[in-house]
Amino acid sequence: MKWIFYIGAIIVGIALGFQSPMNSALGKIANPKNSAVLNNLLGLAILFLISLPDGSIKHFGSLFKAPAYLLLGGFLGATIVYLSIVVIPAIGAATFASIIVTVQMAVTMLIDHYGLFGMPRTPVNWYRIAGVILMLIGIRLIKK
């Protein structure tokens, strides 16, 4: 049954592949900041609507019991949306995606290595480092 999670990851990858270029195109029609606001408002509305049927919205207040640094995820999400709108026209969607995925991989390897945010500890090893190095080479090839 673990395969379902891999399918979920593939769906997220497809969504991310489309989301940033679509947001960037929207940013050309309207101000990039307004496009980011609309993106986040639509996301908020959809998440609110899918939280209603099962009643999970009732527990929303418990989020504010979390350590303050965990609430920065919303700030990071807004930053990601806004910067994707601004940066993609300058460097292209494929270059943008290859850079963010590579940096994301390096950062999350450190998170796993130290077990930050409650993640299981997975030490950095030479295979993982080689994977990131190959991704860096991939960025260079995609930029050509």
C-alpha positions as CSV (number, residue, x, y, z in Angstrom):
1,M,0.0,0.0,0.0
2,K,3.1,2.3,0.2
3,W,2.8,2.8,-3.6
4,I,-0.1,5.2,-3.0
5,F,2.3,7.6,-1.4
6,Y,4.6,7.5,-4.4
7,I,1.6,8.3,-6.6
8,G,0.8,11.2,-4.3
9,A,4.4,12.5,-4.7
10,I,4.1,12.2,-8.5
11,I,0.8,14.2,-8.4
12,V,2.5,16.9,-6.3
13,G,5.4,17.0,-8.8
14,I,3.0,17.4,-11.7
15,A,1.1,20.1,-9.8
16,L,4.3,22.0,-8.9
17,G,5.5,21.7,-12.5
18,F,2.3,23.5,-13.6
19,Q,1.8,25.8,-10.7
20,S,4.8,28.1,-10.9
21,P,4.6,28.8,-14.7
22,M,0.9,29.3,-14.4
23,N,1.4,31.8,-11.6
24,S,4.1,33.5,-13.6
25,A,1.8,33.9,-16.6
26,L,-0.9,35.3,-14.3
27,G,1.7,37.8,-12.9
28,K,2.2,39.1,-16.5
29,I,-1.5,39.9,-16.6
30,A,-1.7,41.5,-13.2
31,N,0.8,42.8,-10.7
32,P,2.9,39.8,-9.4
33,K,2.0,40.6,-5.8
34,N,-1.7,40.6,-6.7
35,S,-1.3,37.3,-8.5
36,A,0.3,35.8,-5.4
37,V,-2.5,37.1,-3.2
38,L,-5.1,35.6,-5.5
39,N,-3.2,32.3,-5.5
40,N,-3.1,32.1,-1.8
41,L,-6.7,33.2,-1.4
42,L,-7.9,30.5,-3.7
43,G,-5.7,28.0,-1.9
44,L,-7.2,29.1,1.4
45,A,-10.8,28.8,0.1
46,I,-10.2,25.3,-1.3
47,L,-8.5,24.1,1.9
48,F,-11.4,25.6,4.0
49,L,-14.0,23.8,1.8
50,I,-12.3,20.4,2.1
51,S,-11.9,20.8,5.8
52,L,-15.7,21.3,6.3
53,P,-17.2,17.9,5.5
54,D,-15.1,15.9,8.1
55,G,-15.2,18.6,10.7
56,S,-11.5,19.0,11.0
57,I,-11.8,22.8,10.8
58,K,-13.0,22.7,14.4
59,H,-9.4,22.0,15.5
60,F,-7.9,25.0,13.6
61,G,-7.2,26.8,16.9
62,S,-4.9,24.1,18.1
63,L,-2.4,25.1,15.5
64,F,-1.6,28.2,17.5
65,K,-0.3,26.0,20.3
66,A,2.6,25.0,18.1
67,P,6.0,26.6,18.5
68,A,6.0,29.9,16.7
69,Y,8.7,28.9,14.2
70,L,6.4,26.2,12.8
71,L,4.0,28.9,11.8
72,L,6.6,30.3,9.4
73,G,5.5,27.7,6.8
74,G,2.8,30.1,5.6
75,F,5.3,32.9,5.2
76,L,7.5,30.5,3.3
77,G,4.6,29.4,1.1
78,A,3.8,33.0,0.2
79,T,7.4,33.7,-0.5
80,I,7.7,30.7,-2.8
81,V,4.6,31.7,-4.8
82,Y,5.7,35.4,-5.1
83,L,9.3,34.6,-6.1
84,S,8.2,32.0,-8.6
85,I,6.0,34.6,-10.3
86,V,8.9,37.1,-10.5
87,V,11.9,34.7,-11.2
88,I,10.5,32.4,-13.9
89,P,10.2,35.1,-16.6
90,A,13.9,35.9,-16.1
91,I,15.4,32.4,-16.1
92,G,12.6,30.1,-17.5
93,A,10.5,27.4,-15.9
94,A,12.8,24.4,-16.3
95,T,15.9,26.2,-14.9
96,F,13.8,27.6,-12.0
97,A,12.4,24.1,-11.3
98,S,15.8,22.4,-11.5
99,I,17.4,25.0,-9.1
100,I,14.6,24.8,-6.5
101,V,14.5,21.0,-6.6
102,T,18.2,20.7,-6.2
103,V,18.4,23.3,-3.3
104,Q,15.4,21.7,-1.7
105,M,17.1,18.3,-1.9
106,A,20.2,19.7,-0.2
107,V,18.2,21.4,2.6
108,T,16.0,18.4,3.3
109,M,19.0,16.1,3.4
110,L,20.3,18.3,6.3
111,I,16.9,18.2,7.9
112,D,16.9,14.4,7.7
113,H,20.5,14.2,8.8
114,Y,19.8,16.1,12.0
115,G,16.3,14.9,12.5
116,L,14.9,18.4,12.6
117,F,11.1,19.0,12.9
118,G,10.6,15.5,14.2
119,M,11.8,13.8,11.0
120,P,13.5,10.4,11.4
121,R,17.2,10.8,11.3
122,T,18.7,9.7,8.0
123,P,22.5,10.4,7.9
124,V,24.0,12.1,4.9
125,N,26.2,9.7,3.0
126,W,28.2,9.7,-0.2
127,Y,25.4,8.4,-2.2
128,R,23.1,11.3,-1.2
129,I,25.9,13.8,-1.8
130,A,26.6,12.2,-5.2
131,G,22.8,12.6,-6.0
132,V,22.9,16.3,-5.3
133,I,26.1,16.7,-7.3
134,L,24.4,15.0,-10.2
135,M,21.5,17.4,-9.8
136,L,23.8,20.3,-9.9
137,I,25.2,18.9,-13.2
138,G,21.6,18.6,-14.3
139,I,21.0,22.3,-13.7
140,R,23.9,23.1,-16.0
141,L,22.6,20.8,-18.7
142,I,19.1,22.2,-18.5
143,K,20.4,25.8,-18.8
144,K,22.2,25.0,-22.1
